[in-house]
Each structure stands twice: as structure tokens, then as C-alpha cells.
Amino acid sequence: MSVWAVVVAAGRGERAGLGENKVFYPCGGVSVLGRCLRALEESALFDGAVLVLAERDLEAYEALRAREGHGMLVARRALGGATRQESVLNGLRALPEDAEIVAIHDAARPFVTEDILRRSIELARQTGSGVACANVVDTIKQVGEDGSVITLDRSRLRAAQTPQTFRCAEILRACEEAAAQGWTATDDADLYERYYGRVSLFTAPDSPGNVKLTTREDFMRMESGAFRVGTGFDAHRLKEGRPLVLCGVQVPAQRGLDGHSDADVAVHALMDAILGALGEGDIGRHFPDSDDTYRGISSMLLLSRVMRLASERGFRIVNADVTIVAQRPKLAPYLEGMRLNIAEALDVAPDCANVKATTTERMGYEGREEGISAQAAVLLAKGSV
């Protein structure tokens, strides 16, 4: 059964007060839209996606796609309308004829999980609709025209979110009928209810994290979680017969660094910085040189394990800075490759990772070409990634 997504990103986002469409705003070094598209791609649940954009944002999207590399799932595009309902209709009309299930999702919900997407699709397959929602935590008062107040039973209330997933033919017909009749719905499920009756809701355990970024305060809260700073240092001797590996790049040299693993001193310093920020000791504690499991292992692989630990603790990398101290060889030609390796490993934009090199003017063990050292600093933030 062919499953597609319609990603709605055509709004102005005026309430966010960012001076641009909020979906292009960076969220931990990656745009809101980029994070949303990546979540859909990595779920591996979709055959393709239609991205609905305002005409004014087409150029900005092309720049984003070139910069961040997200959007592989986007097979088609549609122009936004004057309202969200019109934008959704344009997106539905752009679906291929063989699309059977469609998940309509707001790009401003970049933290949607695979579990939410999967449950929405499965429910739509079974019943025709699958709408993500969250429990209402505040007490809701209904005020009548005469000023009378009724307190509603919040245990029976749900806050609708996206994705809202349906059988393609049915939601397209509902949107077409509403357009012909000039009727405006509150959301896609409201349209489905009007023309097909009962919709199927589900509340995922983690649905409160599926927040919609709407106001400036939403973006401030997103970026203002607990921050952690970490620093790291490492040094290795130079030895004949060893490759010189720095930030995952093999640098041509007569001697390489001696160590139990590949002795990537720069990545070791970076891992220590991350572990320090997490309060998790150092790499010797996690990857001891007494364990043959790590003999000759790539330090970039070990970095991925440190990143998994950070993610499990609820932290993401904001930015990282690495300094390599070596008299020789000259590292300038290789620094950009190192930086890109680190950015990819840390899951940040390239300008949120930095690698630089310096010498000691022939002072100390680095200056005597006995070894190479590295220092690193990182900033971590608590929050969704």
C-alpha cells in the first residue's frame, strides 16, 4: 500500500516574529524544516512526500536543501494557497495516482517520532483515519454568549496534532467538497468528520514532545534548556609504521600516532569533552586500552557511541571546536575534510563544528616532533534533537 506524506510549510509564521518563514529558522544548527523532513525520511515509512511551499520560499528551500542535504524524500512540490486548508488541498492534488495513504504533517512540528508516524499510518489503514493527539493538561472553561461558564471534563478532551493520516481518496474528496461549498474547517480531521463521520484518535506516550513551534517564546524555550560545557585534551607519540589519522582523515605522513585504537588524538579530545559535559568520566573509562575489543578501532566509531550516550541522556551538540597542535605535517589542506567529518558525526551543521591547527614554534614535544596533542571544547543543550 503506497504511503505518502504532505508536508505543509507554506505559512508566514508571523506570530514567531523571526522576520522569515519560521520553518527555515535554525534549530540546533539545522532548520526546523530540515529536522522535520529528516524525521520522515529516517522513519522509512513513506514512499515519497509532497512539500507545500509558498512561491516566495522556493529559493530559500533550494538553498536549505543544498546546505543541509535533507529532502531526499521530497518527490513533488506544490504551491501554498491563501489558507492552510487550500495549501493542504494543493498538496493532495499533487500526490501520485497510486498513493493510497497520506499523512498530512505540519513542518513546524520537527520533533515527530517514528512511533507517532507509524501509529498514525497503521490506524488509517485499519479505519480510514489516524490522528495524533495529546491529553489536555489544563482545566478548560467554556464561556457562553451570556457570560456563563462551564468547566469541561478534561479527561475527555484531546488536543489534535499532526500527523493526521487518511485514505488518500477520502481526504481529497472531503477537501474538494469543502472548497466547492466554501466551508472552512479547523483542521484536516474536521474535514474528514464532516464528510465521513468519526475519526480515529490516538495518544502516543511521547506526544507532548511533538510540539508545534508557533511563537517566539516557543523558539526561545526550545533553545533555552539546560546547557553543559565540556573540554578535552589528549596527546599521542609519533611512531614509524603507523597511519596518521586526524578527525577521521588519513593524512599523508612518514609517521603516525601510537595508540591502542587508531590513535586519532583530535577525536579523543572531542570525546573527552563530550563525556566531561555529561559528567561521564573520560574515554579510558568507557573504552579502556586493556580491552582488545578496541584494538585498532576507528575513533570515529567510538565517537558515534559517545553521541548515542549523549542522545540517551537527552542532550544534543550545539557546537564544537577542536585544536590540533603539530609541528608537522602541515594540516591546512585537510582541515575542511576534518570539519565535515566532525559535523556529520555530531549531527550539526558544518558551521557548528570547527577544526583548526597550530604549532608551538618548535617548543615542547610537539615542536620537537615527538608527538601531537589536541584540545576540544563543546556546548551541549538539553532538548529534542
N, C-alpha and C positions, 0 to 999 in steps of 0.2 A: 504494500500500500504506500503510494508516494506521499511523503510528508514534506511540506514546505513551511517557511516562516515568512511573515510580512512584518518587517521592522519599520516602525513609524518614527521618523526623525525629521519631520518637516516643520516642527513648531519654531516659534521665535524664542521661547524661553525668557520672556520679558520679566517674569517675576524673579528670575535668578539675578537680574541686573549685572550680567557679565559682559555686556557690550557685544555679544555674539551668540549664536545658537549654542545653548549650554552643552549639547552633545559633543561639541568639539573642545570643550574645556578639559585640561589635563587632570587626570585622577591618578595620583601617584606616578606621574611621568607618562601615562598612557591615557588617551582621550576616553571620555565616557562612552562614545560610540564604539571605539576600538575594543574596549573591555566587553561591551555587550555582544558584539559580533564574535569575539573570541569565545565567549561563553557558549554561544550557539554552535560554533564550529567544533569546539572540543567535546561537546556532548555527543557528537557523531549520530545524532538522531534525525538529521534533516538531509533531504536530497538537494536542497537549494534554498535560497532566500531572495525575496524582493525587498530592496531597500527604497523606502519612500522619502524623498528629499525635496526641499524647496529648490527652485531653479537657482536662487541666489547662492545656494550652498554647494552646488555641483563642483566648482573649482576647489573649494575648501576640502571636500571629500577626496578628490583626486590627490591633493597634497597629503592628506592624512594617510591614505592608502599607501602612497609611496614611502612615507616616513615610518609608519608603524608595521606595515606588511599584513594588516588584518583585512578581512573582506573576501577571502577565498571562497566563502560560501555564497557570496552575493553574485547570483547569476543574472539577475534582472534588476532594473531600476524603474521607478515610477515617480512622477512629479506630484508634490503635495497639492492639496486643494485649499479652499478658504477655511475649512474646519477640519478637525481630526477625522470626523466621520467621512468627509469627502476624500481625505488622504487615504483612509483605510479602503474605501471603495476603489480608488485608483490602483492601490496595491493589489487588491483581489483580482481586478481585471487584468493585471499583468502576469498572473500565475499561468503556468503551462496547463494545457487541457487535461493532462493526465494527473494533475495534483488532486489528491483525494482528501487529505487532512491539512489544515492550515493553522498554525499558531500565530496569532497576532500579538506582537510584543512591542512595548514602548522602549525605544533606545535609551530613555532616561532611567531605566532600571538595569544598570550594568552588572549587578551582583546576583542575577538569577542563577540558580544552581541546576545541575543536571537532573537532580531528583525532582525538582519542580517541573522542569520541562517534560521529563518522562511521564510523570503522573498526569500532567495535563493532556498529553498525547494519548495515553492509554485510556483515559476516561472518555475522550472524544471518540475514540474508536468504538468503545462499548455503547455509549449513549448518544453520541452526536455532539456533545459539548463537554469541555473540561476547563473550568475557570479557577485560576489560583486566587486564593483569598487569605486574609489574616483575621484572627479574632480581634474584636473590638475591646480595648482595654479601658477606655474612658467611659464614664457614665454619659449617656446620650439623652438630651431633653428635646422633646418635640413641642414646639410653640405653635399654638393655634392662632388664627386670624384675630380672635378676640383677646389674645394675650394669655390664654390658658396654657398651662404647662403639663405635659405628660412625660413621665420618666419611662423610657423604653427598657425592656429586658435585654441587656447587652449579651447575655448568653445565647440569644437567638439572632444576634446581629453579626454580620461579616463585612469586612472592608475588601472590596474587589480590587484585584491587582491584575497584572498581566504576567505570563501569557494567558490569553483567552483563546482556546483552541476549539475548532469546529470542523464538521464536514464541509469541504470547500463549496459544494453546490448549494448547500443550505444557507451558509452565512452570506454568500454572494447574492443569492436571491433576496434575502432579508434586507441587505444594503440597497439593492436595486429598488425594491418596493418602497423602502423608506424615502429614497431620493425622489421617486415618482410622486409620492404623496406629500413631500415637503415636511416629513416628520423627523425631528432630531432626538436621538437617544442620548442617554447619559454615558453609555459605554457599549462595547460590542455585544456583551451578554444581554443588555437591554433590548437590542435589536432582535436577537435570537428569541428572547422571551415573547416579544410582540407577535412574531410570525410563526414560531414553532412551539411555544409553551415553555415548560420547565427546563431550566438549565442545571447542569451538574457542577456543584462546587466541591473543592477540596481545600483543606487547610494543611499545608506541609509544616512539619515541626520547625523548620528553619525559615518559614516565610517572612517573619519580621525583618530578616536581613535583605529581603527582596524589595528594598526601599526605592521609591521614585524620587529622584533628585529634582526638586522644583524651585525652591527659594535659595537665596544667597546663604541663608542660615544652614540649609541642608549641605551645601558645599563646604561651609566652614566646619560643621560638625564632622563631616567626612574626613577632613584633613587635620582635625584637632584632637585626635586620640592620644593615647599615651605614647610618648616618644622615648627612644633609647639610643644612646650614642655608644659606640664601641671602637676601640683602637686595637691594632695588632702589629706585631713585629716578628720577623723571622730572618735567619741567616743560614747559609749553607756554604761549605767549602767547594771550590772548583776542583775537578778531577778529570784526568785524561780518560778517554773512552766512554764518557757519559754524554748524552744529548743535553743541550741547554734548552729547557722548556720554561717559558715565562707566560703566564696567563693563557696557557693552552696553546701557545705559538712556539713551534720549534725554530729557534734562532740559529743560523749557521755560526759555528764557533769551534775552536780547537778543543775546548774543554767544556764540560757540562757540570751541573751541580750534583754533589754526592748526597744521597739520602735513601731512606727505606722505600719511599714511593718514587714518583718521577722527580721529586725534589723541586717542584715549582714553588719557589720561595715567595713569589708575589701572591699566588693563590693561598698559600699557607697563612700569610699575614692577613689576607682578606677573611679567611675562615675564622681566624682567631678574633678578628674584630667583630664579626657577627656573633660568634659564641660568647664573646665578652659582653656584648649588648644584651644578650639573652640571659646572662648570668649562668652560662653553661660550661664554665671552665675553658679549656683550650683543646687544640686538635690532638695533643698527646693523650688526653683523657678519652676522646671518642675514637681515635684511630691510632692506637699505640704501635710503636715500631717493633714491639715484641710479638706482634701478630702477623704471621705470614700471609694472611688474607690481603694485607695492604702492600705487600712487596711489589714494587714496580707499578702500582696502580696510578691511573691518571688523577691528578689533583682536582681536575675539573669535575670528575665523577664524585669525588669526596665533597666538593662544593655543592653539588646538587643534593647531597644527603643533608648537609647543613641547612640548605634552603628549605628542605622538607621539614626539618625540625622547626625552623622559624615559622613556617606556614602553620604547622600543627599548634604552635603557641599563639597563633593569631596575629603574627607580625608580617609586614611587608617591608621591602627595602625602599627608602625614599631616594637616597643617593649613596654613592661610594667613591672613595678617592684612594688610589694606590700609588706609592712612590717606590721605584726600584733604584737602588744605589749600586752602580757598577762602573768600574773604570773602562773596561772593555767587555764585549764588543759594543759598538755604537748601536743603540736601540731605537733611535728615532724612526727608521723605516718600518718598524714593526709595531709601533705603539697603537696605531689605529686598529689594526687587527686584534691586538690585545684588548683594547677598549670594547670593541664589538663583541668579543667572546664573553667578557665580563658582563656587559649589559644583557646579553641573552641569558646567561646563567642566572642573573639576579632578577630577570623578568622586569627590567626597567627600560625606559627609552635611552638611546645612546648618549644623550646629553646629561643623563643622570648617573653615568659611570665615567670615571676619568682614570687614565693610567699615564704616568709621567716618569721620566728617568733623569738621574743626575749622577755626578761623580763626586768624589771627595778631594779633588785636586791632588790625587796620589797620596793622600793621608790615610792611615789605618789599613786594616786588612783588605778593604775594598780597593783602596788606592794601590796597594801592593799586588793586586790581582790574585789574592789568595781565596777570595770568596765574594759573594754577592748577598746583599741584605735587601729587605723590603719592609715598608711600613704601610699601614692601611687604616682608614677611618670610615665608618659607616653610620648612617642615620636610619633607624627603624621606626616605624609607626604602627600602632595597634589599629587594626581595622581590616575591612574586607579587601581582598586582592583580586 
